[in-house]
Amino acid sequence: MSTLHTIKCYLYDNVLTEDPNDFIARVASERSLSVKDVCTSAATRGGADVSAAAMEHAVNLWLKEMAYNLCDGFSVNTGYFVANAHIRGVFGSPEETFDKTKHTLSFDFVQGSQLRRELGSVMVEILGIADASLSIAQVIDVKTGSVNDLLTPNRNLRIAGSKLKIAGENTDCGIYFINQTTGERTKVDATEIVTNNPSELIIIIPELAAGTYKVEVTTQFGGNSKQLLKDPRTATFDKILTVA
């Protein structure tokens, strides 16, 4: 298959291993596209035989119906992705029932065969080592053990990365959760930062409403606690996190 697409990546220090010389690649993400954006692209570039507005309306109806069926326990296979319900947590006996304080119900989306075939047309271009040394490599929801996926309000979240320590007097410094629908930014109270180390932050997740979020860290820490950066730097985790 010929190359039709290019995904650009930067290399970051791999803080999840002890090897000081290895790196991980992160996509230099373009802006996030909405359903409307994709439908407009299909109508203007992809040769769709319906208007962008008509397609958007139909797609939203389809997604709503898919969600309805997923909530009844059906699995949905579009060829491009497979979606199904997933229960996390341990049951202590055959008689134990589902308990929201111990168990979590969520939806998993896995790439399907048609989307996997598209990978053959993608070239990956490494742009070099990222300029910003501040980075978030992984987040773990301590209650559920979920990695880069779920958020449990009022419980702990472990954030691993590089030069994450919150330091500096600039009022922007701190940890934020950005609602991906409304754009609302919720800052973690300084008293809710349990561990504040360069390679790891442990915080108490604020009382977030159900929805999707990105986590952001802003700090003046540059590797030396005695000499802070003049201006704060910001790292935004590239994974979308969900409050069920």
Rosetta silent file (secondary structure, phi, psi, omega in degrees, C-alpha in Angstrom):
SEQUENCE: MSTLHTIKCYLYDNVLTEDPNDFIARVASERSLSVKDVCTSAATRGGADVSAAAMEHAVNLWLKEMAYNLCDGFSVNTGYFVANAHIRGVFGSPEETFDKTKHTLSFDFVQGSQLRRELGSVMVEILGIADASLSIAQVIDVKTGSVNDLLTPNRNLRIAGSKLKIAGENTDCGIYFINQTTGERTKVDATEIVTNNPSELIIIIPELAAGTYKVEVTTQFGGNSKQLLKDPRTATFDKILTVA
SCORE:     score description
SCORE:     0.000 S_00000001
   1 L     0.000  133.273 -179.105    0.000    0.000    0.000 S_00000001
   2 L   -73.606  158.182 -179.635    1.364    3.419   -0.948 S_00000001
   3 L   -78.408  121.531  178.984    1.953    6.121    1.646 S_00000001
   4 L  -112.257  -21.019 -172.434   -0.997    8.509    1.854 S_00000001
   5 E  -134.291  156.442  174.881   -0.543    9.953    5.325 S_00000001
   6 E  -131.893  128.837  173.817    2.220   11.132    7.638 S_00000001
   7 E  -110.380  123.604 -177.233    2.102   11.135   11.428 S_00000001
   8 E   -97.664  138.966 -175.756    4.775   13.289   13.063 S_00000001
   9 E  -133.744  151.349  168.998    6.250   12.396   16.453 S_00000001
  10 E  -110.561  153.244  177.541    8.669   13.776   19.001 S_00000001
  11 E   -96.140  137.629  178.229   10.870   11.645   21.244 S_00000001
  12 E  -126.368  150.040  175.373   10.616   11.948   25.028 S_00000001
  13 E   -56.679  132.375  179.875   12.725   10.452   27.799 S_00000001
  14 L   -85.255   95.454 -176.466   11.205    7.127   28.861 S_00000001
  15 L   -78.863   -4.547 -177.777   10.709    7.685   32.579 S_00000001
  16 L   -89.714   -0.874  175.557    9.000    4.296   32.982 S_00000001
  17 L  -126.826  167.995  179.886   12.298    2.365   32.652 S_00000001
  18 L   -89.203   -8.165 -179.809   15.673    2.620   34.366 S_00000001
  19 L   -72.866  118.183 -177.807   17.557    2.923   31.066 S_00000001
  20 L   -76.220   -6.508 -173.211   18.736    6.567   30.782 S_00000001
  21 L  -110.282    5.308 -179.144   19.226    6.270   27.035 S_00000001
  22 L  -104.265  158.104 -175.122   15.832    5.123   25.760 S_00000001
  23 E  -133.144  161.385  169.626   12.959    7.224   24.501 S_00000001
  24 E  -120.122  150.528 -179.845    9.277    6.943   23.712 S_00000001
  25 E   -99.503  136.976  174.265    7.575    8.592   20.746 S_00000001
  26 E  -125.515  136.645 -178.798    4.497   10.764   21.122 S_00000001
  27 E   -64.617  132.125  172.584    2.422   11.992   18.230 S_00000001
  28 L   -77.540   83.716 -166.854    2.665   15.729   17.614 S_00000001
  29 L   -63.595  134.462  169.401   -1.099   15.839   17.661 S_00000001
  30 L   -75.808  178.281 -177.312   -3.037   18.053   15.317 S_00000001
  31 L   -64.740  154.028  179.026   -6.157   19.692   16.685 S_00000001
  32 L   -73.996  133.078 -178.530   -9.000   17.485   17.902 S_00000001
  33 L   -98.988  138.405  175.668  -11.765   17.057   15.313 S_00000001
  34 L   -89.620  173.439  174.453  -15.469   17.019   16.172 S_00000001
  35 H   -57.383  -42.157  179.822  -18.185   15.051   14.368 S_00000001
  36 H   -61.201  -42.233  179.946  -19.007   18.253   12.491 S_00000001
  37 H   -60.867  -45.606 -178.023  -15.373   18.684   11.412 S_00000001
  38 H   -66.359  -40.042  179.136  -15.151   15.143   10.034 S_00000001
  39 H   -65.809  -37.906  176.557  -18.470   15.475    8.189 S_00000001
  40 H   -64.362  -40.460  177.166  -17.319   18.753    6.645 S_00000001
  41 H   -63.243  -41.881  180.000  -14.132   17.054    5.512 S_00000001
  42 H   -63.057  -36.374 -177.889  -16.114   14.177    4.002 S_00000001
  43 H   -78.363  -33.636 -175.588  -18.302   16.617    2.056 S_00000001
  44 H   -93.917  -29.449 -177.417  -15.505   18.911    0.845 S_00000001
  45 L  -114.067  -38.478 -170.106  -12.652   16.446    0.326 S_00000001
  46 L   -87.698   -0.792  176.680  -14.024   12.929    0.464 S_00000001
  47 L    74.678   26.006  178.009  -16.723   13.221   -2.191 S_00000001
  48 L   -60.716  142.704 -177.145  -19.687   12.492    0.085 S_00000001
  49 L   -95.334   15.286  173.157  -22.995   12.592   -1.797 S_00000001
  50 L  -129.415  163.168 -179.928  -24.845   14.244    1.101 S_00000001
  51 L   -71.753  159.060  178.136  -24.328   17.607    2.755 S_00000001
  52 H   -60.520  -39.290 -179.273  -22.086   17.962    5.795 S_00000001
  53 H   -65.381  -41.970  179.879  -25.106   18.996    7.906 S_00000001
  54 H   -65.955  -40.410  178.877  -27.151   15.950    6.830 S_00000001
  55 H   -65.365  -43.870  179.325  -24.231   13.637    7.521 S_00000001
  56 H   -58.467  -43.541  178.911  -23.605   15.196   10.935 S_00000001
  57 H   -61.196  -45.071 -178.773  -27.252   14.707   11.873 S_00000001
  58 H   -66.972  -40.864 -179.750  -27.190   11.050   10.765 S_00000001
  59 H   -63.895  -43.908  178.909  -23.887   10.333   12.530 S_00000001
  60 H   -63.005  -38.255  175.268  -25.131   11.810   15.804 S_00000001
  61 H   -63.247  -41.652 -179.259  -28.295    9.703   15.561 S_00000001
  62 H   -64.729  -44.777 -179.831  -26.159    6.610   14.906 S_00000001
  63 H   -63.370  -38.980  178.362  -23.839    7.325   17.825 S_00000001
  64 H   -63.102  -42.227 -179.973  -26.791    7.857   20.145 S_00000001
  65 H   -70.113  -36.649  175.956  -28.305    4.522   19.104 S_00000001
  66 H   -59.752  -46.206  179.407  -24.934    2.782   19.451 S_00000001
  67 H   -60.364  -40.045  179.057  -24.652    4.079   23.027 S_00000001
  68 H   -60.018  -45.587 -178.912  -28.186    2.843   23.767 S_00000001
  69 H   -71.015  -35.868  175.811  -27.330   -0.665   22.569 S_00000001
  70 H   -61.065  -37.382  179.816  -23.999   -0.729   24.382 S_00000001
  71 L   -68.922  -15.216  175.117  -25.873    0.057   27.596 S_00000001
  72 L   -96.982    7.816  174.961  -27.939   -3.099   27.015 S_00000001
  73 L    92.146    4.690  177.371  -24.799   -5.214   26.805 S_00000001
  74 L   -77.189  149.882  169.577  -24.481   -5.509   23.030 S_00000001
  75 L   -96.578  141.430 -179.180  -21.089   -5.378   21.347 S_00000001
  76 E  -116.888  122.300  179.673  -20.838   -3.092   18.316 S_00000001
  77 E  -117.851  107.623 -179.654  -18.434   -3.965   15.480 S_00000001
  78 L   -91.781   -5.777 -171.711  -18.171   -1.286   12.795 S_00000001
  79 L    90.753  -36.932  177.514  -15.154   -2.814   11.089 S_00000001
  80 L   -90.031  -31.059  173.169  -13.221    0.310   12.067 S_00000001
  81 E  -152.094  157.496  174.720  -13.628   -0.255   15.806 S_00000001
  82 E  -116.537  128.796 -179.194  -15.225   -2.726   18.201 S_00000001
  83 E  -120.635  139.503  175.395  -17.020   -1.347   21.250 S_00000001
  84 E  -157.480  164.133  178.391  -18.318   -3.237   24.272 S_00000001
  85 E   -80.628  147.342 -178.350  -19.047   -2.841   27.951 S_00000001
  86 E  -139.689  135.632  179.282  -16.349   -3.821   30.435 S_00000001
  87 E  -110.047  126.149  177.401  -16.528   -4.359   34.202 S_00000001
  88 E  -109.379  149.391  179.284  -13.446   -3.724   36.332 S_00000001
  89 L   120.401  162.037 -176.124  -12.962   -4.794   39.931 S_00000001
  90 L  -104.546  136.851  174.715  -12.774   -7.979   41.976 S_00000001
  91 L  -104.612  124.273 -173.163  -15.759  -10.013   43.196 S_00000001
  92 L   -76.533  -17.077 -179.105  -15.040  -11.815   46.447 S_00000001
  93 L  -159.329  163.760  178.298  -17.601  -14.597   46.019 S_00000001
  94 L   -63.195  -19.617 -177.751  -20.159  -15.955   43.522 S_00000001
  95 L   -90.802  -11.669 -176.367  -22.899  -14.281   45.562 S_00000001
  96 L   -69.118  137.302  179.542  -21.386  -10.796   45.539 S_00000001
  97 L   -99.475  168.732  179.855  -23.325   -8.243   43.505 S_00000001
  98 L   -64.311  129.816 -177.663  -22.059   -5.237   41.565 S_00000001
  99 L  -127.876  116.491 -176.287  -21.007   -2.461   43.943 S_00000001
 100 L   -62.826  -19.428  178.012  -20.230    0.998   42.521 S_00000001
 101 L   -81.283  -15.663 -178.800  -17.798    1.653   45.379 S_00000001
 102 L  -118.623  -26.452 -173.410  -15.703   -1.406   44.372 S_00000001
 103 L  -120.884  154.499 -178.083  -16.506   -2.052   40.722 S_00000001
 104 E  -130.454  131.602  174.145  -16.496    0.100   37.608 S_00000001
 105 E  -104.241  127.544  179.538  -18.540   -0.222   34.426 S_00000001
 106 E  -144.369  178.130  177.487  -17.026    1.380   31.326 S_00000001
 107 E  -116.049  135.045  177.630  -16.904    1.012   27.550 S_00000001
 108 E  -105.825  139.808  176.175  -13.867   -0.219   25.634 S_00000001
 109 E  -123.908  122.124 -177.628  -13.096    0.760   22.036 S_00000001
 110 E  -123.233  139.668 -179.045  -10.561   -1.334   20.099 S_00000001
 111 E   -60.675  139.812  179.574   -9.410   -0.774   16.515 S_00000001
 112 L   -95.917 -179.347 -173.964  -11.050   -3.082   14.000 S_00000001
 113 H   -64.654  -38.354 -178.172   -9.669   -4.817   10.926 S_00000001
 114 H   -67.381  -41.721  178.137  -10.553   -2.036    8.457 S_00000001
 115 H   -68.195  -36.786  179.209   -8.848    0.674   10.505 S_00000001
 116 H   -62.446  -36.189  179.042   -5.867   -1.618   11.074 S_00000001
 117 H   -64.852  -29.268  179.919   -5.444   -1.992    7.307 S_00000001
 118 H   -65.181  -21.093 -178.427   -5.150    1.797    7.007 S_00000001
 119 H   -60.958  -26.441  179.915   -1.900    1.654    9.002 S_00000001
 120 H   -66.344  -17.002 -178.869   -0.156    0.412    5.871 S_00000001
 121 H  -100.858    8.196 -175.791   -0.667    3.820    4.242 S_00000001
 122 E  -108.899  129.337  172.975    0.799    5.816    7.152 S_00000001
 123 E  -102.284  135.731  177.963    4.417    6.947    7.390 S_00000001
 124 E   -99.998  123.125 -179.860    5.787    7.862   10.825 S_00000001
 125 E  -111.042  116.934  178.231    8.189   10.808   10.835 S_00000001
 126 E   -85.205  121.573 -176.155   10.360   11.309   13.929 S_00000001
 127 E   -89.030   -3.613 -178.863   10.999   15.020   14.411 S_00000001
 128 E   110.077 -172.463 -179.550   13.723   14.524   17.023 S_00000001
 129 E   -74.828  134.402 -178.412   13.849   14.968   20.768 S_00000001
 130 L   -61.785  140.922  179.779   11.111   17.223   22.096 S_00000001
 131 L   -65.388  -42.372 -176.884   12.262   20.683   23.158 S_00000001
 132 L   -81.276  121.847  179.791   10.173   20.705   26.315 S_00000001
 133 L   -81.226  -18.467  175.721   11.566   18.386   28.969 S_00000001
 134 L   -72.404  122.973 -178.973    8.360   18.691   30.992 S_00000001
 135 E  -155.624  153.245  174.954    6.142   15.761   29.987 S_00000001
 136 E  -109.105  121.778 -177.457    3.424   13.420   31.224 S_00000001
 137 E   -96.946  -33.518 -173.070    4.050    9.773   30.350 S_00000001
 138 E  -162.757  146.462  171.027    1.251    7.944   32.151 S_00000001
 139 E  -127.739  141.174 -179.167   -1.633    8.396   34.575 S_00000001
 140 E  -127.304  122.957  173.214   -3.083    5.686   36.805 S_00000001
 141 E   -78.226  109.193 -169.820   -6.443    5.873   38.559 S_00000001
 142 L   -63.323  -38.136 -177.076   -5.473    4.258   41.866 S_00000001
 143 L   -62.318  -46.840 -174.933   -8.972    3.067   42.819 S_00000001
 144 L   -96.318  -16.392 -174.154   -9.638    1.117   39.614 S_00000001
 145 L    77.764    6.018 -178.456   -6.063    0.491   38.462 S_00000001
 146 E   -68.049  132.933 -179.785   -7.063    1.979   35.109 S_00000001
 147 E  -105.690  121.510  175.597   -4.116    3.235   33.036 S_00000001
 148 L    56.323   39.586 -174.750   -4.639    6.303   30.826 S_00000001
 149 L  -144.772  -72.429 -170.828   -8.415    5.828   30.833 S_00000001
 150 E   -99.496  155.574  172.609  -10.659    6.367   33.863 S_00000001
 151 L  -126.932  133.722  176.742  -10.872    9.007   36.579 S_00000001
 152 L  -113.874  105.831 -178.783  -12.513    8.426   39.964 S_00000001
 153 L   -54.954  143.129  178.328  -13.416   11.737   41.651 S_00000001
 154 L    69.800   11.594  174.204  -12.214   12.169   45.237 S_00000001
 155 L  -121.422  174.207 -172.667   -9.733    9.307   44.873 S_00000001
 156 E   -78.985  145.967  171.547   -6.027    9.269   44.051 S_00000001
 157 E  -126.387  128.906  177.138   -4.474    9.725   40.616 S_00000001
 158 E  -100.392  124.318 -178.962   -0.807    8.887   40.011 S_00000001
 159 E  -114.236  117.661  179.499    0.853   10.986   37.288 S_00000001
 160 E  -106.620  145.642  179.879    4.244    9.795   35.999 S_00000001
 161 E   173.755 -152.041 -176.532    6.515   11.843   33.793 S_00000001
 162 E  -127.347  131.025  177.096    9.503   14.164   33.675 S_00000001
 163 L    53.321   46.671 -176.279   10.101   17.420   35.611 S_00000001
 164 L   -87.792  -14.817 -172.302    6.504   17.455   36.861 S_00000001
 165 L   -50.980  129.361  178.667    7.147   18.928   40.302 S_00000001
 166 L   -80.468  115.266 -178.731    4.808   21.833   41.005 S_00000001
 167 L  -150.542  152.296  178.497    6.970   24.792   41.972 S_00000001
 168 L   113.733  154.221 -176.162    6.950   28.551   41.534 S_00000001
 169 L   -93.639   -5.760  177.448    4.868   31.514   42.617 S_00000001
 170 L   -61.209  132.823 -175.143    3.158   32.106   39.276 S_00000001
 171 L   -66.670  -15.791  178.357   -0.576   31.664   39.851 S_00000001
 172 L   -76.442  -19.365 -176.987   -0.838   29.484   36.733 S_00000001
 173 L   -63.362  133.665  179.752    1.313   26.766   38.315 S_00000001
 174 E   153.429 -170.959 -178.186   -0.694   23.701   39.258 S_00000001
 175 E  -117.627  131.997 -174.112   -2.567   20.674   37.952 S_00000001
 176 E  -127.105  150.584  168.562   -5.709   21.078   35.877 S_00000001
 177 E  -115.841  123.343 -176.571   -8.480   18.923   34.437 S_00000001
 178 E  -107.635  116.431  177.964   -9.915   20.345   31.214 S_00000001
 179 E   -66.415  123.660 -173.730  -13.441   19.281   30.274 S_00000001
 180 L   -77.188   -9.814  177.198  -13.306   18.312   26.584 S_00000001
 181 L   -96.567  -46.328 -174.825  -16.915   19.336   25.960 S_00000001
 182 L   -98.651  -18.915 -175.932  -17.197   22.637   27.802 S_00000001
 183 L    80.374   -0.342 -179.234  -13.543   23.698   27.995 S_00000001
 184 L   -64.187  136.868 -178.962  -13.965   24.307   31.736 S_00000001
 185 E  -108.823  123.866  178.398  -10.680   24.083   33.666 S_00000001
 186 E  -111.911  117.922 -178.393  -10.705   22.644   37.185 S_00000001
 187 E   -89.967  137.504  176.714   -7.559   23.283   39.204 S_00000001
 188 L   -75.059  129.023  178.107   -6.436   20.815   41.863 S_00000001
 189 L   -61.931  140.585 -177.841   -6.208   22.480   45.254 S_00000001
 190 H   -57.428  -31.093 -179.998   -2.608   22.643   46.487 S_00000001
 191 H   -73.658  -11.691 -179.688   -3.622   20.777   49.642 S_00000001
 192 H   -96.646    7.763  174.312   -4.826   17.866   47.473 S_00000001
 193 E   -91.400  106.138 -173.739   -1.333   17.222   46.055 S_00000001
 194 E   -79.922  -45.074  178.795   -0.204   14.198   48.065 S_00000001
 195 E  -126.703  132.205 -175.675    3.173   13.588   46.376 S_00000001
 196 E  -132.289   79.304 -178.841    5.076   16.301   44.517 S_00000001
 197 L  -116.602  160.261  179.708    8.203   14.840   42.917 S_00000001
 198 L   -58.586  -36.970 -176.604    9.868   15.532   39.549 S_00000001
 199 L  -100.611   -5.594 -177.485    8.968   12.085   38.170 S_00000001
 200 E  -154.603  132.704  169.446    5.687   11.503   39.999 S_00000001
 201 E  -117.428  137.541  169.979    2.681   13.424   41.244 S_00000001
 202 E  -123.075  124.363 -175.566   -0.044   11.851   43.333 S_00000001
 203 E  -130.189  165.728  169.254   -3.170   13.942   43.709 S_00000001
 204 E   -97.010  122.418 -177.926   -6.752   13.659   44.870 S_00000001
 205 L   -65.988  131.366  178.752   -9.016   14.007   41.837 S_00000001
 206 L   -62.716  173.396  178.052  -11.494   16.881   42.260 S_00000001
 207 L   -78.215   79.451 -178.078  -15.268   16.380   42.256 S_00000001
 208 L   -85.993  143.915  174.373  -15.530   16.296   38.468 S_00000001
 209 L   -73.161  159.241  176.786  -18.811   15.871   36.618 S_00000001
 210 L   -57.646  138.429 -179.267  -19.243   12.904   34.273 S_00000001
 211 E   155.010 -169.084 -179.762  -17.496   13.545   30.966 S_00000001
 212 E  -111.499  144.543 -173.216  -14.149   13.464   29.206 S_00000001
 213 E  -140.940  157.988  164.602  -11.075   15.354   30.351 S_00000001
 214 E  -118.273  147.555  179.709   -7.432   16.041   29.663 S_00000001
 215 E  -103.092  140.624 -174.729   -4.940   16.556   32.486 S_00000001
 216 E  -134.302  138.141  177.948   -2.488   19.446   32.359 S_00000001
 217 E  -121.149  128.510  176.593    0.526   20.315   34.517 S_00000001
 218 E  -124.167  128.407 -176.277    1.994   23.827   34.692 S_00000001
 219 E  -154.077  159.041  173.478    5.143   24.522   36.693 S_00000001
 220 L  -100.269    5.644  178.001    8.256   26.677   36.919 S_00000001
 221 L   -72.468  130.070 -179.962   10.343   23.658   37.925 S_00000001
 222 L  -124.622   11.348 -179.403   13.123   23.057   35.413 S_00000001
 223 L   119.210  -13.406 -179.122   15.185   20.426   37.200 S_00000001
 224 L  -133.220  113.053 -176.347   16.632   22.573   39.968 S_00000001
 225 L   -66.741  -22.644 -177.499   14.461   23.485   42.957 S_00000001
 226 L   -85.455  -19.243 -179.874   16.809   26.324   43.923 S_00000001
 227 L  -132.247   96.322 -176.487   16.656   28.024   40.522 S_00000001
 228 L   -83.023  160.014  176.363   13.176   28.059   39.031 S_00000001
 229 L   -68.122  147.093  179.023   12.268   28.980   35.486 S_00000001
 230 L   -65.700  -43.185  179.730   11.297   32.586   34.915 S_00000001
 231 L  -115.651  143.686 -179.730    8.149   31.591   33.037 S_00000001
 232 L   -70.055  151.077  173.045    6.032   28.486   33.699 S_00000001
 233 E  -110.687  155.031 -177.929    5.928   25.564   31.268 S_00000001
 234 E  -128.633  136.696  172.439    2.883   23.432   30.536 S_00000001
 235 E  -122.315  130.436  176.677    2.488   19.765   29.601 S_00000001
 236 E  -113.545  125.520  179.817   -0.868   18.384   28.472 S_00000001
 237 L   -68.445  136.565 -172.590   -1.358   14.614   28.492 S_00000001
 238 L   -82.205   -5.440  179.167   -2.360   13.423   25.038 S_00000001
 239 L   -94.270  144.129  176.061   -4.847   10.789   26.255 S_00000001
 240 L   -88.881  130.122 -177.310   -8.484   11.585   26.960 S_00000001
 241 E  -108.100  150.285 -172.029   -9.623   10.497   30.436 S_00000001
 242 E  -124.095  132.817  167.030  -13.189    9.680   31.407 S_00000001
 243 E  -100.705  116.093 -175.514  -15.312   10.247   34.486 S_00000001
 244 L   -73.770    0.000    0.000  -18.168    7.747   34.182 S_00000001
